[in-house]
Amino acid sequence: MADIHILEGTRSGAGIAYRVVFHIPVPDVTNEAGVSYQQAVVQAKADTRSVLTGIDSTEQAKLDSGELWEEVVTFRTHPARKDDAERLKALYEETKTRLQKEFAERFKYTGLTLSAKT
C-alpha cells in the first residue's frame, strides 16, 4: 500500500505537470457528537471509489471505511531540478498536515443533534 500514486503528466513550460493521488490517513478520533472522523468521512463522501484503476483491495477497503482520504493534486517538475522525489514527499506531508487540520474543523460537529426547546 502506497501513500503517493503518480498518474499521467502533461508538458507544462519546461517541465511536466503530473496528476498525483495522495492517500491521507484520517485520524481515529471522535468529534463533539461522539462520531469518529472516519465515520464522518464516509458520511461526507457519496462515492468512496478511488480514481486509481486497479487499486489494491486493502487500500480500497480503507477508503470505504474512512480510514483514508484520497486527494488529487498537481505536482510540477522542472528539468533543472534533481530533487523531485523529496519535493513530492514534502508536498504529501504538507497536504497531510493541512487536511488533518481541516478534518478537525470540517467534522467537529458532524452527527450532533440538539433540541431547540429550552
KAHUCOR-V913162 format. One record per residue. N is the residue number from 1. RES is the residue in three letters. SS is DSSP state (A for helix, B for strand, O for the rest). PHI is phi as a letter, one per 20 degrees, with the letter a starting at -180 (999 if undefined). OMEGA is omega as a letter, one per 20 degrees, with the letter a starting at -180 (NA if undefined). Layout:
BEGIN
n = {N,N}
res = {RES,RES}
ss = {SS,SS}
phi = {PHI,PHI}
omega = {OMEGA,OMEGA}
END
This chain:
BEGIN
n = {1,2,3,4,5,6,7,8,9,10,11,12,13,14,15,16,17,18,19,20,21,22,23,24,25,26,27,28,29,30,31,32,33,34,35,36,37,38,39,40,41,42,43,44,45,46,47,48,49,50,51,52,53,54,55,56,57,58,59,60,61,62,63,64,65,66,67,68,69,70,71,72,73,74,75,76,77,78,79,80,81,82,83,84,85,86,87,88,89,90,91,92,93,94,95,96,97,98,99,100,101,102,103,104,105,106,107,108,109,110,111,112,113,114,115,116,117,118}
res = {MET,ALA,ASP,ILE,HIS,ILE,LEU,GLU,GLY,THR,ARG,SER,GLY,ALA,GLY,ILE,ALA,TYR,ARG,VAL,VAL,PHE,HIS,ILE,PRO,VAL,PRO,ASP,VAL,THR,ASN,GLU,ALA,GLY,VAL,SER,TYR,GLN,GLN,ALA,VAL,VAL,GLN,ALA,LYS,ALA,ASP,THR,ARG,SER,VAL,LEU,THR,GLY,ILE,ASP,SER,THR,GLU,GLN,ALA,LYS,LEU,ASP,SER,GLY,GLU,LEU,TRP,GLU,GLU,VAL,VAL,THR,PHE,ARG,THR,HIS,PRO,ALA,ARG,LYS,ASP,ASP,ALA,GLU,ARG,LEU,LYS,ALA,LEU,TYR,GLU,GLU,THR,LYS,THR,ARG,LEU,GLN,LYS,GLU,PHE,ALA,GLU,ARG,PHE,LYS,TYR,THR,GLY,LEU,THR,LEU,SER,ALA,LYS,THR}
ss = {O,O,O,B,B,B,B,B,B,B,B,B,O,O,B,B,B,B,B,B,B,B,B,B,B,O,O,O,O,B,O,O,O,O,O,B,A,A,A,A,A,A,A,A,O,O,O,O,O,O,O,O,O,O,O,O,A,A,A,A,A,A,A,A,A,O,O,B,B,B,B,B,B,B,B,B,O,O,O,O,O,O,O,A,A,A,A,A,A,A,A,A,A,A,A,A,A,A,A,A,A,A,A,A,A,A,O,O,O,O,O,O,O,O,O,O,O,O}
phi = {999,d,e,c,c,e,d,f,c,c,f,b,m,e,d,c,d,d,e,c,d,d,d,d,f,e,g,e,c,d,e,f,e,n,d,f,g,f,f,f,f,f,f,f,d,f,c,e,f,f,f,f,e,m,f,g,f,f,f,f,f,f,f,f,e,n,f,c,d,e,c,d,c,d,c,d,d,b,f,f,e,d,d,g,f,f,f,f,f,f,f,f,f,f,f,f,f,f,f,f,f,f,g,f,f,f,d,g,d,g,n,f,c,c,d,e,f,d}
omega = {a,r,a,r,a,r,a,r,r,a,r,a,a,a,a,r,a,r,a,r,r,r,a,r,r,a,r,r,a,a,a,a,a,r,r,r,a,r,r,r,r,r,a,a,r,a,a,r,a,r,r,r,r,a,r,a,r,r,a,r,r,r,a,a,a,r,r,r,a,a,r,a,r,r,a,r,r,a,a,a,a,a,a,a,r,r,r,r,r,r,r,a,r,r,r,r,a,a,r,r,r,r,a,r,a,a,a,a,a,r,a,r,a,r,r,a,r,NA}
END
